[in-house]
Amino acid sequence: MTPELDEVIKQEIEEQLSWNDSVDGRNINVDVENGFVRLKGKVPGYNHKLVAQNDAYKIAGVRSVENELEVESPPGTPWPEDEEIAGNIESLLQWDDRVKVSELNVEVKDGVTSLSGIVKSYCEKELVEKIAYSFTGVVKVINKLRIKPRVAANDRAIEESIRSALSRNVSIDESAITVDADGGVVRLGGQVPYHAMKQEALDLASFTAGITDIVDEITVR
């Protein structure tokens, strides 16, 4: 990849971050070398950090993204104490009818938030994490939630369900992706032409009943 192409990628990522009103990209620096992207700088929340990374992956020619963004309170804006953050997360999870976590425990130290407990599905585990990192003051989320599926894992049924979901999605070439399940753990492999297709496949798999984990072995060529 030429320096000229790297410069085009850099410019498009910067334009994407500037356009996306859900991320504060004013203090984000973008470096690109041979399609490998490095994000540096400061953002006001963990969700901004993840959105910036996703935006970078949407640009054609990006091979990988190294996210070195630091979460930091904007000048003059006080952050809640760790105990308050933990209490806010626990309170919202108790009232959110999309999730039901048993034995929930939320620990926060210097903004680093650890989640433990039991959920019924992989997509529920991911949703709890998204809820947690949306709170002001959270700088990182460690997801230790365990999954106890509503139904016993049937590996063949899981594989067939995921393959069917992939085939129904117009943005995915299902022939490029391999699917294997073992004891509820799903392994996705193969090669795809861009990261958005990879992420879409992972997202679809996460909604499949009976899975307990996803191993990502999909490469972007």
Beta strands, then each sheet from edge to edge (+ up, - down):
strand 1: 28-33
strand 2: 36-43
strand 3: 64-67
strand 4: 70-71
strand 5: 102-109
strand 6: 112-119
strand 7: 140-143
strand 8: 146-147
strand 9: 177-182
strand 10: 185-192
strand 11: 213-220
sheet 1: 1+ 2- 3-
sheet 2: 1+ 2- 4-
sheet 3: 5+ 6- 7-
sheet 4: 5+ 6- 8-
sheet 5: 9+ 10- 11-
end
